[in-house]
Amino acid sequence: MTDSAVLPLLPLIHSAPLRKQVFIDISSYRLASDASPQELDRVENTDNNRLSFLGRATLEYALATSTSHSFPDESRKLQDGLAECARAYDILKLLNVAWRGFPVSEKEATRLMEAYTGALVLESEREGIQFAESLVRRIFQLSPPPAQTPPPAPAPAPVPLAPTGALHDLARQHALNLVWHDTFSGPRHAQQWTSDVTCESTRPEIFLCLAPIPTLRTGIN
């Protein structure tokens, strides 16, 4: 699990304030044992605004959509897996922060991985969710998603039928095509359609000198 060679590629957080917020996200675990009630209340009231809250929700959503199978002690397995991933990725180094004091605890490492995922979702929802899905598949040893088959190519447009009728047959006998242009006018409930008919020669060497064909009008009420 901790082999970085098999971990999904970790996208970088481009926003400097977001990188700082990921690190600050675990500050509640660094409060002194004699922290004032005001400090504890501030941390509690802002818990839902933390990046780790968003990241944990995204990871749980990714797990729920990746498999219908439930795992024994699922929450604990996810927390332990996230902590291992945080250490394998060396999240603190990626955040460009100077760490002093005690090593990161397991709970802090889990919170860092959750917060990092939440920051990715804020920068790019699509990229963040894709990373969360690949992360939970690695932690729970899930099979990769099935390859999506490309949608079928659209069917070619049907070839329009050639116009038929005695008038068209007569025109074709004289190397002519009848071209119809339909327009309409009037209110929708009583539109008047106008059909203009012109001739086109199918033989360019023949010059047409024809009288205009009378316009046909039909009224549809």
N, C-alpha and C positions, 0 to 999 in steps of 0.2 A: 504494500500500500504506500509506503514511504519512498518507493523508488521513483525519483523525479522523471525518469525516462518514460514512464507509463502514465504520468499525469497529463491531463489536457493542457494545452498551451494557455498560459495565464496572460490575458490582455492587460495592458498597462493603463493606469488611471492618469489621464492627461492633465486634469485640473489639480493645481497645487493645493487650493483650499480643501478639495475633497480628500486628497491624500492626508492632509493634516487632520481632517475630521475623522478619518478611519482610525488614526492613532488615538485621538482624544476619546473615541468611542469606548475604550476600555478603562477610562479614567476612574469609573466608579469602583473598580476593584483595587485602586491604589489609594482610596481614601483612608486616612488614618483611623485607627480604632476609636479615637476620641473625637471623630468628626461631629460637627455641630448639627443640631436638628435642621437648620437652614440648608446646610450642604446636602444632607441626606434627602431632604424634601425636593431640592432642586434636581437632583439626579433622578428621583422617582418620577417627578412630573414631566421630565423630558424624555422618558424611556421610549415612548412611542415615536419620537422624532429621531431616534438614533438610526444610523445606517445599518447597524446589525439587526434591528427589528425588520427593516425592509429586506435585508439579505436573507434572514432566516425564513421569512414568509416566501420569498422567491424560491429558495432551496426546497422548502416543503411542497410548494406548488409543483416544482419540477419533478420531485419524486412521485407525487400523486399522479402526474400525467405520464410518467415514464413506465410505470408498472401498476398493475392492479393487485400485486402480491403484497401482503403485510409481513414485516420481519419482526422476530422476537426482539424486544427492547430496542425498537426502531429509533427512538429519540436519542438514546445513549449511543447507539452505533453511529448515528449521524454526527453527534457532537465529537466523539473520539476521532472519527474520520476527518472532520474539518480541522481539528487540532493538528493531526498528522500532516494534512495538506499545507497548513499555514507554516509549519516548520520546514517541510520539504521545499516549498516555494521561497522560504526566507522572506516573509511578508515585510518584516521590519526593515530589511535592507531595501526592498523595493519602494517603501514609503519615504526613504531618505530622511529618517529620523535617527537621532543619536540616543541610543538606549543605555540608561544607567541604572544601577541598582540590581534587584533580584532578577533572575531569569523569568521569562514569560511563563506563567502557569498554564495548565491545560485549559482551564476555563477562559483565560485571556486569549490563548491561541485560537480557541473556537470562536470567541467574539471577534477577533481580528479577521478571520476568514469570512465570517458572516458580514462584517462591516465592509470588507473589500468587495464582496459580491454586491452588496447594496449600492456602493459607489459606482460600480460598473453599470448597474441598472439605471441609475440616475443619469449617467453620461450617455448610454445607449441602451434602451430597453431591450431591443432585439439581441444585441451582443451579450448583455448581462444574463438574459434568460437562457441563451444558448450555452454560456459558460456554466450556469447553475445546473443545467441538464447534464452536461458532460461530467460535471463534478460528482453528482449523485450517482450517475451510472458507474463511475469508477469506484466510489466508496462502497456501493452495494453490489458490485460485480454484475451489473446488468448488461444484457446484450445490446449492441448498438442498434439504433433505430433502423427500420427497414428503409432501403433506398427508395426514394420517391421516383416513380416513373414519370417521365415527361407527359404532359397532356397530349392527347391525340391531335394530329394536324387537322385543321378545319377542312371540311369537305369542300371540294371545288364548287364554285357557283354553277348552277345548271345553265346549259347553253340555251339561250332564248329560242323559242320556236320560230321558224321562218313564217312570215305572214302568208296567209292563204286567201283564196277567193278569186272570183273571175277577173276582177280588176287587176289584182296583182299578177295573175297568170298572163293576162294580156300585156302588162308592162314588161314582164320578163321576156316575152317573145320579141320585144323590141329593144332588148338590152337596157331596160330601165328598172329603177327601183323606186317604189313609192315610200316616201318618208313622212310619217305622221307626227305632228307636234300638238299635244293636247294641253289646253289651259282651261281654267274655270274661273267664274266670277259670280257675284251675288251672294246672298245670305246662305248659311250652311243648310238650312232646311229647304232651300229652293235654288240650288246652284245651277248655273248654266255653263255647260261644257262647250268649248270651241275646239274643233279639230282642223288644223291647217295641214294640207297635203301638198308636198312638193315632189318633184321628180329629180332623180340623180341617175346619170348615165353610168352603166357598168363598164363602158368602153371609153376611155379618156380621149380617144382620137375623134370621137363624135361630139360635135358642138351642139348643145341643146338650144333650140329656139322655140319655146313652147309658150302658149298662152297660160296665164295663171289658172289653176284649177279652183273652182268655186269652193269657198269655205263651207264646211258642214257644221251645223249647229244643232245641238240636242239639248233640250231642257229636261232636268230631272227634278221633280217636285216631291 
